[in-house]
Amino acid sequence: MVWAILKKHWLSIIFMAGFLAAAIAYPFAVNSRYFTRVGMDVLFFAAMGNAWNIIGGYGKQTSWASSVFFAIGAYTSTLLFVRYGGVSPLISVWLGMALAALLAVIIGLPCFRLRGVYFAIATIACTTIFRQLLIYFSDFTGGNLGIPFPIMIRNDPFNLIFTNFFLRPYYFIALAWLVVTIIIVFIIENSRLGYSLRAICDDQDAAESLGIESSKVKLQAFVISAMMLSFTGTLYAFQLRMVDPETFASHNMSIRIAIVAILGGMGTKFGPLVGALVAIPLLEVSNTYLMRIGHGGAGWVLYGLLIVVIVLFRPNGIISIFDSAKEYLAKIAARKSRKKLGA
């Protein structure tokens, strides 16, 4: 059984092993707080891209409410830690996930009974409403200014507080969580839920005729995605040591989460990781070198143009390059085998 799995997924195992080796060495090789933060953002956005990919990639249901679930986890844990008795994020994270799951059910139950763009419209409205609520109830949420963490000069692993200047503890927490999300996606991909999602995407009417309840399957995927985003929100808030609506609950955040999966390759295990490895450093580089042009907008323009180019020439995502290379190598191997047989 184990040998069969290894034989079937050997290429994925090699890719993951190589990535882990490079990722573990990275923060020690760069020895820089800035570059460690960039690497950490890559890991966090890859994890969020994996969460979005479950509903947006495998389920083909475009969600623009990712930032809402991300913010639910961040605000729940931050409020309980900063204002209500110093509750550890290792405890409050589960409440945030429960609240995210509840909201996912509230959105998904009516919308998944319909077809078309209704779900996408509902998620856009959800993001707008949630962000405005965070701003309006400023006495509770801190409004536009958000909620800063108190200054702490001691290591407190139980509360995810570390004083390491190079942010390495947070980096490795992000790396561990990314690995967990990849495992979750792998399990879903090879489970009944994954097969049902793909069947619905190919032909919903045919899938329903075989007894698959499409609305129920989509709702399950949406809830899992929301809970994963909420968990990531808690981790991200504690490494940033503050929360605010613009960072956590904006449409821009929802778009950035979706982009890493769309660029990398929707409906694939490693698509969001590949997309994050390209999108996050690309945005950092464009903003750094073009920030003085167009009042800082030139970097976003170049970033957008490069995304358009990638989407035009690789509509199935950057990861499709590896598929093309694999097909090319298979053709070469087949050609050599035919020559040997001919000889």
C-alpha positions as CSV (number, residue, x, y, z in Angstrom):
1,M,0.0,0.0,0.0
2,V,2.7,2.5,1.0
3,W,4.9,1.5,-1.9
4,A,2.0,2.0,-4.3
5,I,1.4,5.5,-2.9
6,L,5.1,6.3,-3.2
7,K,5.3,5.0,-6.8
8,K,2.2,7.0,-7.8
9,H,3.3,10.3,-6.2
10,W,7.1,10.1,-6.5
11,L,7.4,13.3,-8.4
12,S,5.3,15.2,-5.8
13,I,7.4,13.7,-3.0
14,I,10.7,14.8,-4.7
15,F,9.3,18.3,-5.2
16,M,8.1,18.6,-1.6
17,A,11.4,17.2,-0.2
18,G,13.4,19.7,-2.3
19,F,11.2,22.6,-1.2
20,L,11.4,21.7,2.5
21,A,15.2,21.5,2.3
22,A,15.4,24.9,0.7
23,A,12.7,26.4,3.0
24,I,14.5,25.2,6.2
25,A,17.8,26.6,5.1
26,Y,16.4,29.9,3.8
27,P,16.2,32.0,7.0
28,F,19.7,31.0,8.1
29,A,21.1,31.7,4.6
30,V,19.7,35.2,4.2
31,N,20.2,36.1,7.9
32,S,18.0,39.2,7.3
33,R,14.8,40.3,9.0
34,Y,13.3,41.7,5.8
35,F,14.0,38.7,3.7
36,T,12.8,36.3,6.4
37,R,9.5,38.3,6.5
38,V,9.2,38.0,2.7
39,G,9.8,34.3,2.9
40,M,7.2,34.1,5.8
41,D,4.7,35.9,3.6
42,V,5.3,33.4,0.8
43,L,4.5,30.6,3.3
44,F,1.4,32.2,4.7
45,F,-0.1,33.2,1.3
46,A,0.7,29.7,0.0
47,A,-1.3,28.3,3.0
48,M,-4.2,30.7,2.3
49,G,-4.0,29.8,-1.4
50,N,-4.4,26.2,-0.5
51,A,-7.5,27.0,1.6
52,W,-9.0,29.1,-1.3
53,N,-8.1,26.3,-3.8
54,I,-10.4,23.8,-2.1
55,I,-13.5,25.8,-3.0
56,G,-12.1,28.0,-5.8
57,G,-9.9,25.4,-7.5
58,Y,-11.5,22.0,-6.9
59,G,-15.0,23.4,-6.4
60,K,-14.8,26.1,-9.2
61,Q,-16.7,28.4,-6.9
62,T,-15.0,31.8,-6.9
63,S,-14.9,33.2,-3.4
64,W,-14.0,36.8,-2.6
65,A,-14.7,36.4,1.1
66,S,-11.3,34.9,2.0
67,S,-10.3,38.0,3.9
68,V,-13.4,37.8,6.1
69,F,-12.5,34.3,7.4
70,F,-8.9,35.4,7.7
71,A,-10.0,38.4,9.7
72,I,-12.4,36.4,11.9
73,G,-9.5,34.2,13.1
74,A,-7.2,37.2,13.6
75,Y,-9.7,39.4,15.5
76,T,-11.1,36.6,17.6
77,S,-7.7,35.6,18.9
78,T,-6.4,39.1,19.3
79,L,-9.5,40.4,21.2
80,L,-9.4,37.4,23.6
81,F,-5.6,37.9,24.1
82,V,-5.4,41.7,24.4
83,R,-8.7,42.7,26.0
84,Y,-10.2,39.6,27.6
85,G,-7.8,38.0,30.0
86,G,-4.9,37.0,27.8
87,V,-6.5,33.9,26.4
88,S,-3.8,31.9,24.5
89,P,-4.2,31.8,20.7
90,L,-3.7,28.0,21.0
91,I,-7.2,28.0,22.6
92,S,-8.9,30.9,20.9
93,V,-8.0,29.7,17.4
94,W,-10.6,27.0,17.7
95,L,-13.3,29.6,18.5
96,G,-12.3,31.6,15.5
97,M,-12.5,28.5,13.3
98,A,-16.0,27.7,14.7
99,L,-17.2,31.3,13.9
100,A,-15.7,31.1,10.4
101,A,-17.5,27.7,9.8
102,L,-20.8,29.2,11.0
103,L,-20.5,32.2,8.7
104,A,-19.5,29.9,5.8
105,V,-22.7,27.9,6.4
106,I,-24.8,31.1,6.6
107,I,-23.4,32.2,3.2
108,G,-23.3,28.8,1.5
109,L,-26.7,27.4,2.4
110,P,-28.7,29.7,0.3
111,C,-26.1,30.5,-2.4
112,F,-25.1,26.9,-3.3
113,R,-28.7,26.1,-4.2
114,L,-28.3,28.5,-7.1
115,R,-26.0,28.5,-10.1
116,G,-24.0,31.1,-11.8
117,V,-22.4,34.2,-10.2
118,Y,-24.7,34.4,-7.1
119,F,-22.0,32.9,-4.8
120,A,-19.3,35.3,-6.0
121,I,-21.6,38.3,-5.5
122,A,-22.6,37.1,-2.0
123,T,-18.9,36.8,-1.0
124,I,-18.1,40.3,-2.3
125,A,-21.1,41.7,-0.3
126,C,-19.9,39.7,2.7
127,T,-16.4,41.2,2.6
128,T,-17.8,44.8,2.3
129,I,-20.2,44.4,5.1
130,F,-17.7,42.7,7.5
131,R,-15.1,45.4,6.9
132,Q,-17.6,48.2,7.5
133,L,-18.7,46.5,10.7
134,L,-15.1,46.4,11.9
135,I,-14.8,50.1,11.3
136,Y,-18.2,51.0,12.7
137,F,-17.9,49.2,16.1
138,S,-14.6,51.0,16.8
139,D,-15.0,50.8,20.6
140,F,-14.8,47.0,20.3
141,T,-12.6,46.5,17.3
142,G,-10.4,49.6,17.3
143,G,-11.9,50.9,14.1
144,N,-9.6,51.9,11.3
145,L,-6.6,51.9,13.7
146,G,-7.1,48.3,14.7
147,I,-5.8,46.7,17.8
148,P,-2.1,46.7,18.7
149,F,-0.5,44.1,20.9
150,P,1.1,45.2,24.2
151,I,4.9,45.4,24.1
152,M,6.3,42.1,25.4
153,I,10.1,41.5,25.8
154,R,9.9,37.9,26.9
155,N,9.5,34.6,24.9
156,D,6.1,33.1,25.5
157,P,5.6,30.1,23.2
158,F,2.2,29.3,24.7
159,N,1.0,32.7,23.5
160,L,3.0,32.6,20.3
161,I,5.2,35.5,21.4
162,F,8.8,35.4,20.4
163,T,11.6,38.0,20.7
164,N,13.9,36.6,18.0
165,F,14.9,39.6,15.8
166,F,15.0,37.5,12.6
167,L,11.5,36.2,13.1
168,R,12.6,32.6,12.7
169,P,10.2,31.0,15.1
170,Y,7.2,32.6,13.2
171,Y,8.8,31.5,9.9
172,F,9.0,27.9,11.0
173,I,5.4,28.0,12.4
174,A,4.3,29.3,9.0
175,L,6.2,26.5,7.3
176,A,4.7,23.8,9.5
177,W,1.2,25.2,8.9
178,L,1.8,25.2,5.1
179,V,2.8,21.6,5.2
180,V,-0.4,20.8,7.1
181,T,-2.5,22.6,4.5
182,I,-0.8,20.7,1.7
183,I,-1.6,17.4,3.5
184,I,-5.2,18.5,4.0
185,V,-5.5,19.3,0.2
186,F,-3.9,16.0,-0.7
187,I,-6.4,14.1,1.6
188,I,-9.3,16.0,0.1
189,E,-8.1,15.5,-3.5
190,N,-8.0,11.7,-2.9
191,S,-11.2,11.5,-0.9
192,R,-14.9,11.1,-1.8
193,L,-15.2,14.9,-1.3
194,G,-12.5,15.6,-3.9
195,Y,-14.0,13.2,-6.4
196,S,-17.4,14.7,-5.9
197,L,-16.1,18.2,-6.4
198,R,-14.4,17.3,-9.6
199,A,-17.5,15.5,-10.9
200,I,-19.7,18.5,-10.1
201,C,-17.2,20.8,-11.9
202,D,-17.1,18.6,-15.0
203,D,-20.9,18.3,-15.3
204,Q,-23.2,19.2,-12.3
205,D,-26.3,17.7,-13.9
206,A,-24.6,14.4,-14.5
207,A,-23.1,14.3,-11.0
208,E,-26.5,15.0,-9.4
209,S,-28.0,12.2,-11.5
210,L,-25.5,9.8,-9.9
211,G,-26.7,10.8,-6.4
212,I,-24.1,13.5,-5.6
213,E,-25.7,16.4,-3.6
214,S,-23.9,19.3,-5.2
215,S,-25.0,22.0,-2.7
216,K,-23.9,19.8,0.2
217,V,-20.5,19.0,-1.3
218,K,-19.8,22.6,-2.1
219,L,-20.8,23.7,1.4
220,Q,-18.5,21.1,3.0
221,A,-15.6,22.4,0.9
222,F,-16.5,26.0,1.7
223,V,-16.5,25.3,5.5
224,I,-13.2,23.5,5.4
225,S,-11.7,26.4,3.4
226,A,-13.1,29.0,5.9
227,M,-11.7,27.2,8.9
228,M,-8.2,26.9,7.4
229,L,-8.3,30.7,6.5
230,S,-9.3,31.5,10.1
231,F,-6.5,29.4,11.5
232,T,-4.0,31.2,9.3
233,G,-5.4,34.6,10.4
234,T,-4.6,33.8,14.0
235,L,-1.0,32.9,13.2
236,Y,-0.6,35.9,11.0
237,A,-2.0,38.3,13.6
238,F,0.4,37.1,16.3
239,Q,3.5,37.4,14.1
240,L,2.4,40.9,13.0
241,R,1.3,41.8,16.6
242,M,-1.6,43.9,15.5
243,V,-4.9,43.7,13.5
244,D,-6.7,46.3,11.4
245,P,-9.4,46.2,8.7
246,E,-7.2,47.2,5.8
247,T,-4.6,44.5,6.4
248,F,-7.0,41.6,7.3
249,A,-10.5,42.4,5.9
250,S,-10.0,44.2,2.6
251,H,-11.0,43.2,-0.9
252,N,-7.3,43.6,-1.8
253,M,-6.4,40.8,0.7
254,S,-9.1,38.5,-0.8
255,I,-7.7,39.2,-4.3
256,R,-4.1,38.5,-3.2
257,I,-5.2,35.2,-1.7
258,A,-7.0,34.1,-4.8
259,I,-4.2,35.3,-7.2
260,V,-1.6,32.9,-5.7
261,A,-3.9,29.9,-6.5
262,I,-4.9,31.2,-9.9
263,L,-1.4,32.0,-11.0
264,G,0.1,28.8,-9.7
265,G,-2.7,26.5,-10.9
266,M,-6.2,26.0,-9.6
267,G,-7.2,22.5,-8.6
268,T,-3.6,21.3,-8.0
269,K,-1.8,20.4,-4.8
270,F,1.2,22.6,-5.4
271,G,-0.3,25.4,-7.5
272,P,-0.8,27.9,-4.7
273,L,2.7,27.2,-3.4
274,V,4.2,27.9,-6.9
275,G,2.0,30.9,-7.3
276,A,3.1,32.3,-3.9
277,L,6.7,31.8,-4.7
278,V,6.2,34.0,-7.8
279,A,3.6,36.5,-6.8
280,I,4.9,37.6,-3.3
281,P,8.5,38.3,-4.3
282,L,7.4,39.9,-7.5
283,L,5.2,42.3,-5.7
284,E,8.0,43.1,-3.2
285,V,10.5,43.7,-6.0
286,S,8.2,45.9,-8.1
287,N,7.2,48.0,-5.1
288,T,10.8,48.4,-3.9
289,Y,12.3,49.5,-7.3
290,L,9.3,51.4,-8.7
291,M,7.8,53.0,-5.5
292,R,8.9,56.5,-6.6
293,I,7.2,56.3,-10.0
294,G,3.5,57.2,-10.1
295,H,3.3,57.8,-6.4
296,G,3.9,54.1,-5.7
297,G,1.4,52.9,-8.3
298,A,4.0,51.8,-11.0
299,G,4.9,48.7,-9.0
300,W,1.3,47.5,-8.9
301,V,0.9,48.3,-12.7
302,L,4.0,46.1,-13.5
303,Y,2.8,43.4,-11.1
304,G,-0.7,43.4,-12.8
305,L,0.8,43.3,-16.3
306,L,3.0,40.3,-15.5
307,I,0.1,38.5,-14.0
308,V,-1.9,39.2,-17.2
309,V,1.0,37.8,-19.3
310,I,1.2,34.7,-17.2
311,V,-2.5,34.1,-17.4
312,L,-2.5,34.6,-21.2
313,F,0.4,32.2,-21.9
314,R,-0.3,29.8,-19.1
315,P,-4.1,29.8,-18.5
316,N,-3.7,26.6,-16.4
317,G,-1.2,28.2,-14.1
318,I,2.6,28.2,-13.8
319,I,2.5,24.6,-12.6
320,S,1.4,23.6,-16.0
321,I,5.0,24.2,-17.1
322,F,6.0,21.2,-15.1
323,D,3.3,19.1,-16.7
324,S,4.5,20.2,-20.2
325,A,8.1,19.3,-19.2
326,K,6.9,15.9,-17.9
327,E,5.0,15.2,-21.2
328,Y,8.1,16.3,-23.2
329,L,10.3,13.9,-21.3
330,A,7.8,11.1,-21.8
331,K,7.8,11.7,-25.5
332,I,11.6,11.6,-25.6
333,A,11.6,8.4,-23.7
334,A,8.9,6.9,-26.0
335,R,10.9,7.9,-29.1
336,K,14.1,6.3,-27.7
337,S,12.2,3.1,-27.0
338,R,10.8,3.0,-30.5
339,K,14.3,3.4,-32.0
340,K,15.6,0.5,-29.9
341,L,12.7,-1.7,-31.0
342,G,13.3,-0.6,-34.7
343,A,17.0,-1.5,-34.4
